[in-house]
Amino acid sequence: MNHVALYRKYRPKTFDEVIGQDHIVKTLQNQIMNDQIGHAYLFTGTRGTGKTSVAKIFAKSVNCLNPVRGSACGECENCKQLEQENDINIIEIDAASNNKVDDIRQIREKVKFMPVGAKYKVYIIDEVHMLSDSAFNALLKTLEEPPPFVIFILATTEVHKLPQTILSRCVRFDFRLVSVSELSKHLAKIFDKENITYDADSLKIIASAGEGSVRDTLSIADSISAFCQNDITKEKTLQVLGTTDHDLTLDFFEKINEKDVGAVLSYIDKIEKEGKNLAVFAKDLSRHARNLLVCKSCKDAGEILNLTDDVMEKFKAQAEKFAEKDLIRYMQVFSGAESELRYTLSVRLLLETTCLNAMLGFDAKKN
């Protein structure tokens, strides 16, 4: 049997399986239980946070004959019918490739027809911000006063591109980035089901690399699992991602604090010879400066960073050695260099210059 990507295999099919979006799930369930279903919804947020998945779950739940606490039962005739890929009552439209006014006019003609064997006909328009201006205008009237058996769900990653006339006609839900803690727990459950061995550190590294996106996190986990042959370790995870261990960045910042030019250059040489991506290393340095700033300025730093106790103690100790203004400058310098490193012909030279400027920048200006 062909391999199915983890993000597809474990795509949520019920509200209970959705992670990190409790504020949205609870609201939608309450609307279904109280029969207060709207006619137009707007789901916005970063990629991979569950917009399309929740739209599909909502479409099934509003059509369920026997919903359980606002969720589809999965057993009734409607639920079984809506499980079919080609069901005509849930219509998914990719606005990136169907963005012309004629495409929307076709929708306006089809919404007049009653759903077949269901209570509602649900139109899910993904990447809705890609519609042309004329297409948006064609959608307006239908979106404002659709037939009572039609629900529109618009999904977008760039809500600022939508006309105000569209926004004012929709109930808006903002999907949040999922925390490292929630992603780590989600990964652990999936790895247990897949009989993949792992350690706690590797889970946090993968979850951090996903940057709040469930889909990105599972895609990264897929590639790491293949490389590690279902035995995931911290060392192998760092090797695949090209990221840097906390101990290395801690040592590197010690040399920056000491203004040890020779040691900094030697570290960069070592990192390059190990085959690590220097642009990723710059990102790691920027993140490390940010983590130190969090340790120095936030009372709830432990909850924000979600690090192990021993690593957290090291971070706190190092944070005391730096002034806040210096940490902010390091964040700016390293994050600014990250994009430049992707395109420069002299990657190592640029990184070395960046590090030396971060270290000696204030002194150089005085001189």
N, C-alpha and C positions, 0 to 999 in steps of 0.2 A: 504493500500500500504506500502511496506517495506521502511524503512528510507534509504535515499541515503546520504552518507557522504558528507559534504560540499565541500571538495576538489575535489570530483568527480562531484558533481552537478554543480559547478562553474568553472570547468576546461575551460580555454579559447578555443574558437572555431574559433576566427578570430584574426588577428594581433592587432586590436583595443582593444581587451580584455586582451592582455598581459601587465603586469605591471612590471616596473623596468628594462626593457631590450630595451629601445628605440634605443640604438646604433645598436643593432642587427636587430630589426624589420625594421628600416628605410633602412638599407643596403640591406636586403633581398627584400624589396618592390622595391627598385631602380633597383635591378638586374632583377626582373620580368618585370618591366615597360620598361627597356632598352634592354630586351632580351639578358642579359649577364649571364645566368644561368650556374653555374659550374656543374661539374660532380661528385664532392666529397666534402662533408662538414664535419667538426669536431665541435661538440657542447660540450663544457666542462664547468664545474662549479659545485658548491655545489648542493646537492640533493634538490629537490623541488623548483628550480628556473626557471623551464619552458622549459628545453631542449627538452623533448619528445613532449610536447604540441606544441612548435614552429615547431618542425620537421613535425608533422602531418598537421599543418596549412600551412606550406610551400609546402608540398606534394600536398595539395588540390589546393593551389593558382597557382602552376605552371601548373596544368592541367585544370584550369578554362578557359572556352571559352570566357568569357567576364570579365576579372579581373578589379576591380575598385581600382585605385591607388595602384596596386600591390597586392591587396587582392582578395580572392575568392568572387564571387558575391553571391554564395549560391542559385542561382536561375536556372542556366543553367543545362543541362542534365548531364554534367560531375560532377558538384558539388553534385547533388542529388545522383548520382551513388556512389561517393566516400564517402558519408555519411554512407553507409552501412558498418556494422562491418566486414563483410567477403569479402570486395572488394579485388580483386586479384591484383590490381595495386599498392597498398600500402602494403608492406610486412614488418611487425615488427618482429624482431628476438631478443630474449634475449640471449646475448652472455654468460651469467652466466651458462645457462643450455645447450647451443648449441655452445660449445667452441672448439670442436675437428676439425681436418683437414677435416674429411669427411663431416661435416656440411657446411664448406665453399666450398668444392667441389660441393656440391649440388647447392649452389648459383651460382657458375661459370657455371654450366650447364643450369640453369633456366634463367640467364640474356640474353641468346641468343634469347629468345622468345619475340615477340613484345607485348606491352601493349594492353589490350582489351578495346576498346572504350575510350581510353585516350591518351594524348600526351606523358606522361612519366610513367615509372614504377619506383617507389621509394622504396629503401631498407633502413629501419631504423634499425640500429644495436645498441641496447642499452647495456650499460655496456661493451663496446667493449674491455676494458682493460683486461677482463677475458679470451680472446682468448689465446690459446696456441701459442707457438713460431711457430710451424709448420702451424697452422691455419693462423697466420699473413702472413707467407710466401706464402701461397696458395692464400691469398687475394690480394697480391701486384699487380700482373699483371692486374687483373680485375679492381682493384681500379684505376690504372693509365690510362688504355685505355678501359673503358667500352663502350658498344654500345651507339650510340648517344641518344637513348631513355631511358637510365638508369641513375638514380641519386642515389648516396650513401650518407646517413647521419649517421655518427658515433657519438654516445653519450657516454660520460664517466664522472665520478666524479674524476678519477685518471689519468689525462693526462700524468703524468710523467712515467707511466708504458707502454706507447705506444712506439714502435720502431720509430726511426727517419725516417725510410723509409716510414712509414705510415703517419707520420706528414707532411712530405714534399709533399705528394700527395693530401692534403686536404686544403680547405679554412677554417681557424680556427676562431671560435667565442667563446669568453669567457663570460659566463653568470655570472652576478654580484649578490651579495647578495642584497636583496630588503630592502630599508630603512624602519625604524620604521614608518616614516611619511606616506610613500606609503602603507604600510601594514595596518595602522590604517584607512586610507581612504577606502581601499579595504574592510576591515571588516565592516565598517559603511554601505557601499552600500549593502553588503550581508545581514547584520542584518536587514536593512530597508526592504529588499525584503522578508525576512523570518518572519517579524513582531516580531523581538526580540528587547526588550528594553535594553538599555545600557547607560553607562556614559562614558565621554571622558577618564577618568583615566583607566577604565577597558580595553578600546581599546588599549591604549599604553602599558599596562602590558602584554596583550596577544600578541601584535605585538613584544614586546621585547623578550618574551619567545620563539617566533618562530625563533629567531636568523637569520633573513634574508631569511628563506625558506617559500614560500607561502603555500606549502602543510603542513608543520609542524604547521604553524600558524592556518590554517583552521581546522586541526585535534584537536589542543588544544581548539579552539573556539567551536568545536562540543561537546567536553566533558564538558566544562564549561557551555554551553547552556543547556545540559541535567541536570546537577547538579542544575542550577539556575532556571530551568523550564521557560526558555525564558525571564527571568528578571535578566540580568547580572549587578552586582554591583562590585565596587572595592573590597569590603571586601570579597565577595564570591569568586571572582577571585583569590585573594591572598590565600584564604583557600584551593582552589582546587590545585593550583600550588605549594603550600608550600613555596612560596617566601615571602620576608619580605618587609614591607612597608618602603618607603623612610624615614619617620619620625623615625622609629626604628633604621635603620642603621645610620642615622644622630646622634641620641642620643648615640648609641653604640660607634661611633667614637669619640664623645665628651669624653666618659669615657676612651677610649684608649689614647687620647691626654692628659688627666689629670693623666694618669697612675693610675687610680683607680681600683685596682685589685678586690676588693670586689664587686664593681658595675658590672664589666665585668662578673664575675662568676655568679652573680645574674641574669644578662640578659640571659646568656646561660641556666640557670635553667628554667627561664620563657619561653624561646623559646621551650625547650624540652617538658615542661608540656603542651604547646599549641599544641603539636603534629607535629611541623614543622620538615622537613627533615634537619638535621644538615649539611649534605653535600651540600644541596642547599643553606643553610645559609652561608656557607664558600664561595660559588660562588658569593652570593650577596655581601659579604664583599669585595671580590676581585674586583667585578665590581664597587662597591662604591669608592674604592681607585682609580680605573682607572678614574671614573667620576670626582673626586676631582682633579686628575692630569690634566685632560682635562681643567677643569675650571681655573686652575692655570697657565697653559702654552699655551692655544690656544685662539686666539682672536675671533674665530668663534665658541666658545664652545656651544652657544645656538643652532646653527644649527646641531652640531655634536650630542648633547645629546637629543635634541627634548623633553625637559621637560616643564612643565607649568611654568609660570613666577615666581610664588611664591616659587616653589620648586627650581628653578634655583637660586634665590636670596639666599636661605639657603645654597645651595651647594657652591656658590661663597664665602659666608661669612666663611664657615667652611674650605674651601680650603686655605684661608689665614693663618690658624693656623698651617699648616703642611709644612714642607720642602719637596721639590720635591724628594729628595733622600729617605725620609721616606715613601712617598706614593708609590714609586717604590718598596721598600722593602716589604710593605704591600701586594702589588699585587702579588709579587713572593711567599710570605709566604702562603697567603690564597689560591692562585691558585694551589700551590704545595700540599696543604693539601686536596684539593677537591677530588682528585682521591683516596688518602689514606683513607679518611673517608668512602668510599663506601665499603671497605673490612675489616676495622679494627673491632675487637670485642669490643673495648672500644671507641665508637664513641664520647661520651661526653668528656672523658678524653683527647683524642687526640685533639679535638677542643679547649678545655681549655688550653692545653699546647701550641697549635698553637697561640692562642690569646695572651697569656702571653709572648711568645717568640717575637711576633710582637711588643708588647708594650715595653718590657724590653730588647730586644735582644742586642742593642748597649751597654746598661749599664752593662749587664751581661758579655759581652766580656771585658769591661774595668776592671771589677773586676776579 
